[in-house]
Amino acid sequence: MRLMPKRSSKPSDAHTPVAALRKLMADFVGERAWQKYHTPRNLAASISIEAAELLEHYQWLTPEEAAHKSRHDDAFRLAVGEELADVLLYLLSLANALDLDVTATVLAKMEKNRHKYPASHYHGHYERPPRTAPLPGIPPRQPRSRRAATRKKTP
């Protein structure tokens, strides 16, 4: 009698550490000597480009059509999955380039989000939190126009 479900021999999220995915991407980049191209600026741009390609699959679909295709259209799911993978791979490469611990960064951001969007207040709905009310220990964000004015200008 089997007490535990059979573990698939196929890799899965449940059994693949982030470190293994980071190494996979670092090895791929290293084997091609692409480190010189994987700068933070280039990777951030690539993430944005790939995210736009992901969004393109949903362009002009109604929310209902998007939900249906995302669940039931195998070719659509494959195409969306490939774009999702491209975004994730560039994110992992950026983490490698910046030497950021992905898990620690995600956990810290989620803790910040829990304070910014308490479930007791935001359950079932969303409203933009006031920008003038900073979190404890975090300076208030400047309005966009002031940030742009204080940004270093380059010719």
N, C-alpha and C positions, 0 to 999 in steps of 0.2 A: 504494500500500500504506500503510495507516494504522498508525503505530507506537504512538501513544498512544490510549487508549480515548476515545471520544467523550464530551465533558463535557456533562452534562445542563444544559439552560437553566433547570431548576427549582432553586431554592435548596436547599442541603443543609448538613449539619453540616460536611462536608469543606471547604466553600468559604465559610462564613459566620462572620466573626469575632464574638467575644463583644461587641465594641464596637458592631457593627451592630445586634445584638439589644437592647443597652442603649439605643441611640438610638431604635430603634423603640418601645420602651416609654416612654421619656422624651417622645417626640413625642406618643404617644397620650395620656399624662397631661396634657401641656402644652396640647394642643388642646382639652381639656375643662376646663382650669383646676382640676385635681384635686390639685395639689401640696399644698394645705393638708390634704388627707385622707391623703396618702401619707407619714405620719410613721413613724418606725421602729417604734413600738409598734403602730400600726394594721396596718402591713405584716407584722410578725411574727405578729400574730393571724390575719391573712388567709392567711398561708402555712400555719399550723396547720390552719385550717378547710379550705382546699383540699386539704391532704394527707389529712385525714380523709375528704374526698369521694373521693379517689383510692382510699384503703383500702376504702371502702364497696363498691367493685366486686368486691373479693376476699373480702368478708365471707362466711363460711359455706362457702366453696369449699375442697375438699381441695387440698393442694399439687399433686396430679396434675391436678385439674380446672382450677386456676388456670393451670398451665403450658399445658395444652391450649387453653383459651380465649384465652390471651395470644398464642398462635402461630397459631391457626386460625379464630377467630371475628372476622370483619371488623367487625361492629357493636360487639363488646366492645373490640377494639383501638382503634376510633375514640373510644369513650367514655373509655377509659383515657388515650388520647393527649390528649384535651381537658383532662382533669383534670391530667395531667402538665404541659401547657402553662400552665394556670392557676398551678400551683405555681412553675414556672420564671419566669413573667412577674412574679409578686410578688417572687421572689428577685432578679430583675434590678432591679425598682423599689426594693427595699431597698438594693441595692448603689449605685444612683443616689442615694438619699436620704442614705446614709452616706458617699458618695464613696469607696467601697472598690473597689480594682482586683480584679476577680473572678479573673483568671488568677493574679496574684501571691498572692492569698489561698488559692486552691486548691492551688497548688504548695507553699506553706509548710505547709499542713495535711497534704498528702500526705507531705512530708518528715518531719513530726512523726509521722505514722502509721507510716512505714517504721521509725523508731526504736522506736516503742512496740510494734509488731507485726512483729518481724523474720521474714522468710519462713523462715529456717532453724529457727525455733522454732514458728511457727504454720502451717506448710504442711499443708493438709488438715484442720486442726481449729482451734477457737477456744476460748480460755479467757480469762476476764477477768484482765487484768494486775493485779498487786497495786497498790492505791492508795497504799501507803506508799513505793513506790519511784519518786521523781520522775525525770523526764528531766533530763539535765544543763542547768543554767541555768533550770529551770522549778520554781518552788516547789511543794511537795506540795499536793494538793487537800485542803481541809478536809472532814471527814465531813459528810454532808447535814444532820444535826441541828445541828452547830455553825454551818454556813453560814446556816441559817434563823434561828438565834439572833442572829447578827451583822448580819443584814439590817435595813436601815432600815425601821421600821414607820411606816405612814401611817394616819391615822384614817379 
